[in-house]
Amino acid sequence: MGRDLVLAVGLVGICLGGAAVFVKAAVETGGGVPVLPVVTVLLLAAGVALARWSISPGLRRSTACTPSPRGPMGPGAPASGASPAAEPQTTDLPEVDSSALDHTTVDADGFEHTVAALCARDGCPQVEVVGGAGDLGADVLATTADGLRVVIQCKHYGEGNRVGSQDLQRFGGTCFAVHGADVAVVVTTSEFTAPAAEYAAACDIVCVDGDGLAAWTQTHTPPPWTAASAARAGQVTDADA
């Protein structure tokens, strides 16, 4: 406020001084000058300049401080300092019934959903089917009851079309580094080649072939993350001891 007042006084003084010089010069040369209109015009010009100077910076500061409606929290984000209301996190779990677990009557996309239904049946509170273009090898993401992140790649292959080592190598390059898997699993309706199985064993990737899938579906064997859950439970017990 003080700065604007000083500037206003300075501008008015400059205008008045200029007007006085102009009038004096006109009188000395013998010319008649309508003093009052000239002074009025100069004062109005000074007022307009002062108004533009005082108001425009304030508008610029106001605009610069206004949060963008598409800031880091997205449209409709609360103003700075306000605590956003907590929203419940919900996950649509796949339906689990006889048809949801039938791997033989579905296509490759449907197979991802039947595997997801298995995860939901076996206690995963969060399950998501993410397979598609650009999935980087992950078809199903699941979180177990004890917090393990399970990343599953589904291979719906026909008889005689086995999962090879190149398939495992591509998945091995993304399942841990990109998707942050605690347990990485490849599930197929077919079989794995010997090099694929060797690579999987070396990289701690769980392989579930057609027979293993049938046993898992019929609850004859535990889900593929059981060993990792047991290992984590053992680590917690050791830490508490």
Secondary structure, 3 states (H helix, E strand, C coil): CHHHHHHHHHHHHHHHHHHHHHHHHHHHCCCCCCHHHHHHHHHHHHHHHHHHHHHHHHHHHHHHHCCCCCCCCCCCCCCCCCCCCCCCCCCCCCCCCCCCCCCCCCCHHHHHHHHHHHHHHCCCCEEEECCCCCCCCCCEEEECCCCCEEEEEEECCCCCCCECHHHHHHHHCCCCCCCCCCEEEEEECCCECHHHHHHHHHCCEEEECHHHHHHHHCCCCCCCCHHHHHHHHHHHHHHHC
